[in-house]
Amino acid sequence: MTAISTPAITAGRQGLMGRLSDLFWRRPNLLLVLMLVPPLLWLGIIYVGSLLALLLQSFFSIDEFSGLINYEFTLATYGELLRPANFDIILRTLLMSAAVTLASAVIAFPIAYYAARYARGRWKAVFYLGIMLPLWSSYLVKVYAWKLILAKEGILTWIFEKLHLTWLLDGILAIPVIGGNSLSISYLGTFIVFVYVWLPFMILPIQAALERVPGNLIEASGDLGADSSQTFRHVLFPLALPGIVAGSIFTFSLTMGDYIIPQIVGTSRLFIGQAVYAQQGTAGNIPLAAAFSVVPIVIMGIYLTIAKRMGAFDAL
C-alpha cells in the first residue's frame, strides 16, 4: 500500500492574508496591540491631549491693555477665580448641582424601587420606555418646551389660576434668591428643568442597584422585628447607596458643565458653563475660560475618587 501524503498542519498558508493570519495566530499579542492602537491614539491625542492643552492655557494670562495672551507661566489666572464675581459663579454652580442631585435622588428612589421590586413583564418594559423616551427627543426642544411651560403666560400659570392657587405661585416667586417675575426667569425654574432633564440618569443606576438587593434580606429584616423605616435605613438604603452615588455622578457633573439650560431658562447670572462660553467667545479671555473649565474637572476628580471607594462603579 502507498501512504497518502497529507499537508503538514503547521505549513504556512499562501497569500498576504494567509501569512498575516498565520502571524497573528502565532503572536496573539501583536493582534491585540494593533486593535488597541486606534482607540488609544484617539484617547491619548484627542481626549487627553485636549485636556492637557486646556490645562496649559490656564497657566497663561491675558494682557489687559492689548487683549493678547501672554505666554508666560503664571498662577494669576487662577487668582482671578477668587474674585467675588468669579467665585460667586463657582459657588452658584456647585449649589445648583448639589440641589439638583439631591432632588433627583429623592424623586428617583421610589420610582426605581417600584421598578426593581414590583414591575414585571410588560410593566417593566413600560417603565424602561417611560424613562428612556424623554432621552430620545431633542435636548433643545425639551428646554424650549419648559421655557414655554414656565412662562408667565404658560400652561403652569394657567393651571394655578384654574385651581385658584395664584396666591401660592406668587408667594413662591416672591421668595428671595430663588424667585423672580416668573418661573422661566428664576433659579427655581432652572432647577426644575435641570431635574427633569437629568432625572433618567439617576433612576437607572438606582434601579440597577436595587435589583441586586436579595428579597430575602428585606423579609428577614421584617421577621427580626424591624419596621419599614428601620429596614430602609439599615438594609435597603446602604445596599442602594452605590447606585445613588453612581447616579449622582451623572446628575452632578452634567449640571455643573451645562450652559444651555441656564442660558434659556433662568436669570442673567452666570454658571460655570456660561462663564466659559462668555470668556472664550465674547471676551476672548481663553486663559480665564480654561481656568473655569479646570474647576469642574478637579471637583469631579475628587468626587469620582470618593465614589469609587463607595462602590459606585459597580452600579453603573
Secondary structure, 3 states (H helix, E strand, C coil): CCCCCCCCCCCCCCCHHHHHHHHHHHCHHHHHHHHHHHHHHHHHHHHHHHHHHHHHHHCCEECCCCCCEECCCCCHHHHHCCCHHHHHHHHHHHHHHHHHHHHHHHHHHHHHHHHHHCCCCHHHHHHHHHHHHHHHCCHHHHHHHHHHHHCCCCHHHHHHHHCCCHHHHHHHHCCCCCCCCCHHHCHHHHHHHHHHHHHHHHHHHHHHHHHCCCHHHHHHHHHCCCCHHHHHHHHHHHHHHHHHHHHHHHHHHHHHHCCHHHHHCCCCCCCHHHHHHHHHHHCCCHHHHHHHHHHHHHHHHHHHHHHHHCCHHHHC
